[in-house]
Amino acid sequence: MIRPLPPEAPLDMPIQRLHGNPPATIEVETRPHGMMIKRLLLLLVTALISLAASGEVRLSYSRDGLDGFELAVLVCFVPLFSWVAFGFVVSAVGFLKLMSGEYPGFTAIPGPVPVLSQRTAVLMPVCNEGVAETFARVETMAHSIAAAGGSAAIDFFVLSDSDPGHGQAEEAAWRRLAATAPIPIYYRRREQNVALKPGNIADWVRRFGAAYDTMLVLDADSMMSGQAIVGMAAIMAQRSSIGLLQTVPRIINAQTLFQRWMQFASEAYGPIATAGLLWWSGSEANFWGHNAIMRTRAFAESCGLPELPGPPPFGGHLLSHDMVESALLRRRGWAVHMIMIDGSYEEFPPTMVDHAIRDRRWMQGNLQHLRLLGASGLSATSRLHLGLGAAAYLTAPGWLLLLTASIVRAVADKVYQPAGGMPLDVLGLTLIVLFGPKAMGAIWMLADARRRHAFGGVAGILRSVGLEIVFAVLMAPVTMVMQTRAMASLVLGLPSGWPTQKRSAHRIRVRQILPMLRGHLALGALFAATAFIDLSLALWLLPLTLGLLGSPWLISLTSTRQSGEGAAERGFFRVPQPVIAQAARDVADGQPAPAAHATVASKPVSYPAVTPIAPQSASA
């Protein structure tokens, strides 16, 4: 007889104090030598690039004295350019690492995965998700775990926050699966969705956490191969100083043109940015909330989240809980590592609208982090992670202010120079830091024969990068306005909530989206009207104008499965495809999960597969 849940094994998870005396840390040094030099070098190079650009702009403006508009441009330009320059430098470091064949952080060693000596729970929180698709992923992962040799040490939990009607369908699907699954699969539905996903995980920890040495947390759209899961559990058993291992998930099941576009951008440019991030983060990396394994007792002792004082959107439950949890683990002294491996996957929102809805929740959560920058006991790197997450959303209104100040100054002077008087060499440097990572990504794809073939060959890569740049330029002003509006609504006290994400392809028609884009169209018309004042100003604004005025058609075109399939047939946005993703789709269509699909995630294209890490000092 199948049981919905195992015997309870309670584990205390106290709520943490964010202010006052910090808790004691473990007696293990988990900060590798040389990290301070790396971080200072990163900041120094960023500062030099930013000072070079801002200095040229200041000299250009100060020839006849700084007026109010020029001062506003400088105030906006310096932090915004510094933000872009920081990303460029991180990508440049990652590019050098990948081109040299050196993977920063953990790397695999040859040899079979040993028998696991510790128990691991795989946790999948769900809330009103598609039942067939969710349990197809669970079934595929269960077979993959068993094929990788983890059936004796790994249990799977589906943790539901769904409504009662949805829960009935979930329970029926669980019963069918649990009766034949090769590993134990359990199901629990909470009556009250207290504290959202963090509360769901905390409830499991407090009820069952003492029975498991480690827990691997997924999202409802996550997929991980058994080899990756077993390999990560083996790493945690070998390295007692590690509190959390975060993988870098790859996008799977891309169907719409928007998804294929985002999947290609992630596969093409993501590895160099990630390699750079690993280089300077070391054992003080971040947590993205899913596709990561952590030490259960360390998490329980460190990560009981308090509510922030005050009402939402900036008070209440922490929405972007993951970055805070990694900071709290570091506060206790646990190492937090990010690893680049095959076998970790997630899905992406099917349309720009669905992405914007999710992005608004992330914005609210990341802006809450501004209130935590002064929390006691956090490392400087953790504060930097929290600050960078918030800064990513402050840039949108910053760019809009910069554009407004530049336009007003140019109109007031009736003599327009590119970028509101910015020197041409500054514009050239701006283009380098903006598009340099894309050029480095293209070189990285072209540099290896197998990688070149996986991305569609030389012609396919060049065409895909070209189309991606066009789409990215058109999307940039659309995102800028969306994020600025979202920021304004949060400032006005309107929280984002945590709506269930749409994961299946659904066409958005132009007439459906037009009411949501009145602000985009009005701003685009305003930019176009500058042609009557100064033609050079209008030409400089042309990419923004086209993106804003064409936003309804861009959103509609990229939302369809047909356009995605058409792009694939023409060789655009081709990426390596993991076998396990197709296995999950087959299971959702009623086919069994064959061992051939369950055993292999994909042939490694860019990252090594996970196998145990050779024992090193605890400072890793």
Helices and strands as residue ranges (DSSP letters): H 35-61, G 62-64, H 68-99, E 120-126, H 131-147, E 154-160, H 164-178, E 185-189, H 196-208, G 209-211, E 214-217, E 223-224, H 226-238, E 242-247, E 250-251, H 257-281, E 292-295, H 296-302, H 321-331, E 335-339, E 344-346, H 352-368, G 369-372, H 380-413, H 418-421, H 424-446, H 449-454, H 457-491, H 510-513, G 514-517, H 518-529, G 530-532, H 535-540, H 542-549, H 551-558, H 561-569, H 579-588, H 595-599
